[in-house]
């Protein structure tokens, strides 16, 4: 059953409940033994956060979202309506984090589960909610595709993980908005370092924003917000 007021909740990060533009460079990373002994969250502070839910405008939230045992499950179909009537955006069921920022260091952290068949959906992103005209609407996205037993890509290019279907794995998305650095960790291993797309006001989102075909689903647990 979804929470009684799922449109807004305050969550302490440790709680287990709480989801084409300018050119940019991406660098897949390897970890040394020394680096792997340290946690990506060393020196960071767990921070409370709130979120709102976005879903097809003509459906009840419970038609596309459930929360059971601390697992947030979100799904959508390619034939679903957008979140606002008349919008040209793709269908989605997402948690829209309310914490907006223009500077400082921020990290999204969660265990993620991608069921078989999810193809072409963004499951976490840094959205540039206010950005200069002519600049991209996102700083970064992780997308799921059906190839190779479930492939996770940065946008639709760099492959970061294969055989990702039907298993829990931890994802940390770190953004230093002051230095413009974006880092991605899978199971606490650094897999990508890149840059954001310039000054903006942004926030995190997670769920399924569906650019692909058929049914898309993602599940999340132990959602945590870190800052420093």
Long-range contacts (C-beta under 8 A, 24 or more apart in sequence): 1-62, 1-66, 1-67, 1-68, 2-61, 2-62, 2-65, 2-66, 2-67, 3-67, 6-53, 6-61, 6-65, 6-67, 7-52, 7-53, 7-61, 8-50, 8-51, 8-52, 8-98, 9-50, 9-51, 10-48, 10-49, 10-50, 11-48, 11-49, 11-50, 11-51, 11-223, 11-225, 12-46, 12-48, 13-46, 13-47, 13-48, 13-49, 13-109, 13-223, 13-224, 13-225, 13-226, 14-46, 14-224, 16-70, 16-221, 16-222, 17-67, 17-70, 17-223, 18-49, 18-51, 18-72, 18-95, 18-223, 19-51, 19-72, 19-74, 19-94, 19-95, 19-110, 19-124, 19-205, 19-206, 19-207, 19-218, 19-220, 19-223, 21-135, 21-136, 21-137, 21-138, 21-197, 22-135, 22-136, 22-197, 22-198, 24-194, 24-195, 24-197, 25-194, 25-195, 26-154, 26-157, 26-158, 26-192, 26-193, 26-194, 27-192, 27-193, 27-194, 28-158, 28-160, 28-191, 28-192, 29-190, 29-191, 29-192, 29-193, 31-189, 31-190, 35-190, 36-188, 36-189, 39-188, 40-107, 40-172, 40-174, 40-183, 40-185, 40-188, 40-190, 41-107, 41-109, 41-172, 41-226, 43-228, 44-105, 44-107, 44-226, 44-227, 44-228, 45-226, 45-227, 45-228, 46-224, 46-225, 46-226, 47-99, 47-225, 47-226, 47-227, 48-225, 49-97, 49-98, 49-99, 49-225, 50-97, 50-98, 50-99, 51-95, 51-96, 51-97, 51-98, 52-95, 52-96, 52-98, 53-93, 53-94, 53-95, 53-96, 54-83, 54-92, 54-93, 54-94, 54-95, 54-96, 54-207, 55-83, 55-92, 55-93, 55-94, 56-80, 56-81, 56-82, 56-83, 56-91, 56-92, 56-93, 57-81, 57-82, 57-83, 57-84, 57-85, 57-87, 58-85, 64-93, 65-93, 70-221, 70-222, 71-113, 71-219, 71-220, 71-221, 72-219, 72-220, 72-221, 72-223, 73-217, 73-218, 73-219, 74-207, 74-208, 74-217, 74-218, 74-219, 74-220, 75-208, 75-215, 75-216, 75-217, 75-218, 76-121, 76-208, 76-210, 76-215, 76-216, 76-217, 77-210, 77-214, 77-215, 77-216, 78-210, 78-212, 78-213, 78-214, 78-215, 78-216, 80-210, 90-209, 90-210, 90-211, 91-210, 92-207, 92-208, 92-209, 92-210, 93-207, 93-208, 94-205, 94-206, 94-207, 94-208, 94-209, 95-205, 95-206, 95-207, 95-220, 95-223, 96-203, 96-205, 97-203, 97-204, 97-205, 97-206, 97-225, 98-203, 99-203, 99-204, 99-225, 100-129, 100-201, 100-202, 100-203, 101-177, 101-201, 101-202, 101-203, 102-177, 102-199, 102-200, 102-201, 102-202, 103-177, 103-178, 104-176, 104-177, 104-178, 104-227, 104-228, 105-174, 105-175, 105-176, 105-177, 105-178, 105-227, 105-228, 106-174, 106-175, 106-177, 106-204, 106-225, 106-226, 106-227, 107-172, 107-173, 107-174, 107-175, 107-225, 107-226, 107-227, 108-171, 108-172, 108-173, 108-204, 108-206, 108-225, 109-170, 109-171, 109-172, 109-173, 109-222, 109-223, 109-224, 109-225, 109-226, 110-170, 110-171, 110-206, 110-220, 110-221, 110-222, 110-223, 110-224, 111-168, 111-169, 111-170, 111-171, 111-220, 111-221, 111-222, 112-168, 112-169, 112-170, 112-171, 112-218, 112-219, 112-220, 113-166, 113-167, 113-168, 113-218, 113-219, 113-220, 113-221, 114-144, 114-150, 114-152, 114-164, 114-165, 114-166, 114-217, 114-218, 114-219, 115-165, 115-166, 115-217, 115-218, 115-219, 116-146, 116-150, 116-165, 116-166, 117-146, 117-214, 117-215, 117-216, 117-217, 118-144, 118-146, 118-150, 118-165, 118-208, 118-212, 118-215, 118-216, 118-217, 118-218, 119-144, 119-145, 119-146, 119-212, 119-213, 119-214, 119-216, 120-144, 120-145, 120-210, 120-211, 120-212, 120-213, 120-216, 121-208, 121-209, 121-210, 121-211, 121-212, 121-216, 121-218, 122-208, 122-209, 122-210, 122-211, 123-206, 123-207, 123-208, 123-218, 124-171, 124-173, 124-204, 124-205, 124-206, 125-204, 125-205, 125-206, 125-209, 126-173, 126-175, 126-182, 126-196, 126-202, 126-203, 126-204, 127-202, 127-203, 127-204, 127-205, 128-197, 128-200, 128-201, 128-202, 129-200, 129-201, 129-202, 129-203, 130-200, 130-201, 131-197, 131-198, 131-199, 131-200, 131-201, 132-198, 132-199, 132-200, 135-197, 135-198, 135-200, 136-197, 138-197, 139-175, 139-182, 139-196, 139-197, 139-200, 139-202, 140-173, 140-175, 140-182, 140-184, 140-194, 140-196, 142-171, 142-173, 142-184, 143-211, 144-216, 144-218, 145-212, 152-186, 154-184, 154-192, 154-194, 158-192, 160-184, 160-186, 160-191, 160-192, 161-186, 161-191, 168-221, 173-204, 175-202, 177-202
